[in-house]
Amino acid sequence: MRNLRLVVNNVSNNNNKEFFFVKKELQTILNLYGKMVSNGTWKDYGLSVGPREISFDIYQRASEKPIYKILKNLKPKNYNEKFYIKDKHGNVLEKSNDLLSLIEKTRWNNLKAVK
């Protein structure tokens, strides 16, 4: 029983890490989703959570693969790779460090789903 120490107020630095979309980010995505659903382009969505990234998956039909994924990289290697958009084949369409600017600069009506 030697070399024992009592540690009081052991606070880890893991409190500031994000594990999901922040409320403002999710609100931005859902505003876009609502606009595209009312347009008749998108039909369904899903959320995928992993250790490295979180994705908002967009479907034309519930039985298919997602046509687009809006991803938040939890451990980005570069400054510009925090948010990005992928198509159904996994190709990165756009990258940005700000979600709002990423959604605004993407022309959603001009994107065509490749079958």
Rosetta silent file (secondary structure, phi, psi, omega in degrees, C-alpha in Angstrom):
SEQUENCE: MRNLRLVVNNVSNNNNKEFFFVKKELQTILNLYGKMVSNGTWKDYGLSVGPREISFDIYQRASEKPIYKILKNLKPKNYNEKFYIKDKHGNVLEKSNDLLSLIEKTRWNNLKAVK
SCORE:     score description
SCORE:     0.000 S_00000001
   1 L     0.000   27.068  176.583    0.000    0.000    0.000 S_00000001
   2 L   -93.874  164.897 -179.517    2.825    2.372   -0.585 S_00000001
   3 L    63.235   29.725  174.892    2.915    5.050   -3.290 S_00000001
   4 L   -93.228  140.116  177.485   -0.820    5.719   -3.129 S_00000001
   5 L  -129.769  147.930  175.382   -2.061    9.255   -3.739 S_00000001
   6 L   -97.259  122.965  179.596   -5.430   10.858   -3.351 S_00000001
   7 L  -108.202  120.894 -178.606   -6.440   12.896   -6.380 S_00000001
   8 L  -110.999  139.517  179.730   -9.154   15.478   -5.756 S_00000001
   9 L    58.601   50.216  178.235  -11.012   17.353   -8.529 S_00000001
  10 L   -77.678   98.431 -177.529   -9.492   15.335  -11.324 S_00000001
  11 L  -103.052  124.864  178.321  -10.868   17.195  -14.326 S_00000001
  12 L   -88.890  162.155 -178.721  -10.111   15.820  -17.744 S_00000001
  13 H   -89.020   10.609 -177.520   -9.743   17.972  -20.840 S_00000001
  14 H   -83.463    2.283 -176.177  -12.332   15.953  -22.778 S_00000001
  15 H   -71.020  -28.317 -175.936  -15.200   18.270  -21.811 S_00000001
  16 H   -89.775   -1.532 -178.684  -14.813   20.617  -24.817 S_00000001
  17 L   -74.538  142.132  178.129  -14.826   17.922  -27.492 S_00000001
  18 L   -93.537  136.165  179.456  -17.824   17.822  -29.793 S_00000001
  19 L  -117.303   -1.442 -179.027  -19.497   14.464  -30.347 S_00000001
  20 L  -155.521 -179.736  174.891  -22.447   15.604  -32.473 S_00000001
  21 L   -68.623  140.114  173.852  -23.711   18.556  -34.476 S_00000001
  22 L   -73.125  158.443 -175.652  -24.067   21.733  -32.443 S_00000001
  23 H   -54.779  -42.821 -179.125  -27.610   23.130  -32.289 S_00000001
  24 H   -66.631  -37.679  178.357  -26.868   25.914  -34.798 S_00000001
  25 H   -66.333  -45.246  179.899  -25.272   23.445  -37.257 S_00000001
  26 H   -65.914  -36.077  177.478  -28.204   21.040  -37.037 S_00000001
  27 H   -64.736  -40.351  177.654  -30.651   23.925  -37.461 S_00000001
  28 H   -62.862  -44.239  179.710  -28.827   25.024  -40.637 S_00000001
  29 H   -66.296  -43.254 -178.753  -28.954   21.503  -42.064 S_00000001
  30 H   -69.097  -30.460  173.974  -32.621   21.008  -41.167 S_00000001
  31 H   -64.004  -43.919  176.376  -33.552   24.358  -42.754 S_00000001
  32 H   -63.581  -43.333 -179.503  -31.942   23.196  -45.998 S_00000001
  33 H   -61.512  -44.635  179.166  -33.615   19.806  -45.673 S_00000001
  34 H   -61.407  -39.227  178.510  -37.049   21.375  -45.148 S_00000001
  35 H   -65.158  -42.157 -177.923  -36.611   23.559  -48.215 S_00000001
  36 H   -75.084  -29.092  175.183  -35.613   20.614  -50.404 S_00000001
  37 H   -69.141  -42.936  178.265  -38.451   18.398  -49.088 S_00000001
  38 H   -66.670  -26.191  175.920  -41.004   21.089  -49.904 S_00000001
  39 H   -74.314  -19.737 -179.761  -39.359   21.311  -53.335 S_00000001
  40 L    90.281    7.760 -176.626  -39.996   17.565  -53.799 S_00000001
  41 L   -85.455  -43.794 -177.664  -36.327   16.682  -54.298 S_00000001
  42 L  -109.174  148.849 -176.282  -35.524   14.925  -51.024 S_00000001
  43 L  -119.079  -33.744 -172.383  -37.724   12.430  -49.198 S_00000001
  44 E  -149.606  163.876  176.970  -35.937   11.091  -46.115 S_00000001
  45 E  -143.372  164.551  176.157  -32.864   11.543  -43.936 S_00000001
  46 E  -149.406  159.376  177.969  -30.751    9.631  -41.467 S_00000001
  47 E  -117.729  135.252  176.672  -27.969   10.354  -39.003 S_00000001
  48 E  -123.335  130.189 -178.333  -24.782    8.310  -38.708 S_00000001
  49 E  -119.738  126.355  177.350  -22.429    8.735  -35.772 S_00000001
  50 L  -130.740  176.259 -179.285  -18.889    7.382  -35.770 S_00000001
  51 L   -70.755  -25.523 -177.375  -15.726    7.992  -33.779 S_00000001
  52 L  -106.313  -24.853 -176.591  -14.194   10.238  -36.482 S_00000001
  53 E  -152.837  158.561  176.076  -17.210   11.804  -38.177 S_00000001
  54 E  -121.330  138.199 -179.774  -20.917   12.479  -37.994 S_00000001
  55 E  -131.622  144.125  171.783  -23.053   12.494  -41.115 S_00000001
  56 E  -104.143  107.699 -174.036  -26.486   13.736  -42.077 S_00000001
  57 E   -93.813  133.932 -176.461  -27.550   11.345  -44.847 S_00000001
  58 E  -114.309  130.488 -176.333  -30.075   12.503  -47.452 S_00000001
  59 E  -118.038  146.689  168.598  -32.254   10.041  -49.363 S_00000001
  60 L   -85.219  -37.381  174.948  -34.481   10.304  -52.417 S_00000001
  61 L  -134.688  149.101 -174.849  -36.248    7.114  -51.353 S_00000001
  62 L   -68.239  -20.130 -175.317  -36.012    5.388  -48.005 S_00000001
  63 L   -91.603   -1.820 -175.888  -34.933    2.078  -49.537 S_00000001
  64 L  -104.233 -179.557  171.806  -31.843    3.374  -51.379 S_00000001
  65 L   -73.240  156.878  176.508  -28.371    4.574  -50.480 S_00000001
  66 L   -66.332  138.685  179.804  -28.099    8.208  -49.423 S_00000001
  67 L   -81.102  -30.356  176.459  -27.661   10.524  -52.405 S_00000001
  68 E  -139.470  152.636  173.910  -25.738   13.107  -50.358 S_00000001
  69 E  -131.289  126.734  171.494  -23.984   13.161  -47.021 S_00000001
  70 E   -99.888  114.813 -172.093  -23.230   16.310  -45.061 S_00000001
  71 E  -112.367  145.336  171.577  -20.353   15.323  -42.803 S_00000001
  72 E  -116.250  117.262 -179.861  -18.720   16.883  -39.789 S_00000001
  73 E   -83.699  118.783 -178.279  -15.167   15.669  -39.271 S_00000001
  74 L   -79.239  -23.076  179.559  -14.456   15.417  -35.538 S_00000001
  75 L  -130.013   68.674 -177.283  -10.702   15.046  -36.018 S_00000001
  76 L   -70.331  141.474  176.444   -9.800   17.145  -39.090 S_00000001
  77 L   -83.769  -34.123  178.283   -6.224   17.023  -40.321 S_00000001
  78 L  -116.130  158.930 -178.964   -6.526   20.325  -42.169 S_00000001
  79 H   -63.157  -33.579 -173.705   -8.346   23.514  -41.264 S_00000001
  80 H   -84.524    0.437 -172.893  -10.527   23.316  -44.381 S_00000001
  81 H  -110.854   29.269  178.815  -11.792   19.778  -43.745 S_00000001
  82 L   -75.605  -43.555  178.002  -14.177   20.231  -40.819 S_00000001
  83 E  -122.112  140.814  173.955  -17.352   20.017  -42.945 S_00000001
  84 E  -154.307  163.047 -178.780  -17.755   18.407  -46.333 S_00000001
  85 E  -118.820  131.231  177.661  -20.385   17.038  -48.687 S_00000001
  86 E  -117.758  150.857  173.465  -20.141   13.635  -50.371 S_00000001
  87 E   -90.565 -174.021 -174.544  -22.239   12.119  -53.135 S_00000001
  88 L   -70.064  -15.280  178.445  -23.551    8.541  -53.165 S_00000001
  89 L   -94.883   -0.940  179.324  -20.262    7.218  -54.586 S_00000001
  90 L    91.042    6.032  178.050  -18.165    8.751  -51.820 S_00000001
  91 L   -78.008  136.257  178.677  -16.738   11.605  -53.913 S_00000001
  92 E   -80.433  121.300 -179.612  -16.192   14.830  -52.000 S_00000001
  93 E   -88.534  -45.293 -178.729  -18.163   17.633  -53.673 S_00000001
  94 E  -143.772  151.492  174.468  -17.333   20.570  -51.384 S_00000001
  95 E  -133.316  149.875  175.890  -15.192   21.226  -48.280 S_00000001
  96 E  -166.571  164.265  174.637  -15.205   24.089  -45.815 S_00000001
  97 L   -95.464   -9.140 -179.194  -14.497   24.984  -42.231 S_00000001
  98 L  -123.210  124.106 -175.733  -17.886   26.744  -41.904 S_00000001
  99 H   -67.038  -42.149 -178.420  -21.112   24.812  -42.414 S_00000001
 100 H   -62.258  -44.381  178.296  -23.267   27.799  -43.353 S_00000001
 101 H   -67.800  -32.997  177.444  -20.895   28.948  -46.095 S_00000001
 102 H   -63.866  -44.904 -179.508  -20.604   25.354  -47.347 S_00000001
 103 H   -69.799  -37.388 -179.083  -24.368   25.028  -47.708 S_00000001
 104 H   -70.523  -35.768 -177.140  -24.748   28.475  -49.272 S_00000001
 105 H   -82.850  -13.440  177.238  -22.048   27.985  -51.917 S_00000001
 106 L   -83.548  130.806  178.346  -23.376   24.560  -52.947 S_00000001
 107 L   -92.474   94.357 -173.771  -25.970   24.734  -55.699 S_00000001
 108 L   -69.094  -33.813 -178.145  -28.371   22.055  -54.563 S_00000001
 109 L   -72.724  -25.975 -179.286  -30.826   22.452  -57.431 S_00000001
 110 L   -85.836  -15.051  179.369  -28.079   21.965  -60.042 S_00000001
 111 L   -75.585  133.617  178.651  -26.720   18.779  -58.484 S_00000001
 112 L  -113.589  134.871  176.791  -28.014   15.671  -60.168 S_00000001
 113 L   -75.962  127.769  179.689  -28.035   12.296  -58.501 S_00000001
 114 L   -86.396  127.041 -179.022  -26.086    9.816  -60.619 S_00000001
 115 L  -100.790    0.000    0.000  -27.898    6.493  -61.018 S_00000001
